[in-house]
């Protein structure tokens, strides 16, 4: 894996986290908030393995 690839993956992960944070902040439904958090946690955990 090159340095450029690692940098792109980190940039994409940061962008994804910000998008999820914005979606969580906008939602008024506790159920939707829980679902977004579950998706975010499973997404980032599987990438780090």
N, C-alpha and C positions, 0 to 999 in steps of 0.2 A: 504494500500500500504506500503510495507516495504522499509526500507532505501536502501537496495540493488537494488530493482526495480527502485526506483527514480534515483539512481546513474547510472544504465544501460540506462535509458531513456535519461538522460542528456548527457551521453557519445555518444549515438547514434545520438542525435540531433546535437551535436558538429561535429561529423563525417559527417553527412549529409550536414551541413552548409559549411564545408570545401570542400566537393565534388562539391557542387553547385558553390562555389566561383571559384574553378578550372575550371569548365565547362564554366562559364561566361568569365573568363580570356582567355580561348582558342578560343572561338567562334569569328568569324570575322563578323558575320551577326548581324546587329542591331535588326532584327526581332527575331532571335533566342535568343539573349540576353534578350529582353523584355519578351519572352515566359518563359525563365528560371527564371527570376525575379518574374513573375506572379505565376509560380508554387511554388517557394520558399515561397513567401508571403502567399499564400493560405494554404500551408502545415503547416507552423509554426503557423499561426493564428488559424487554426482549432485544433491543438494539445493543445494550451494554454487555450482553453475554457473549 
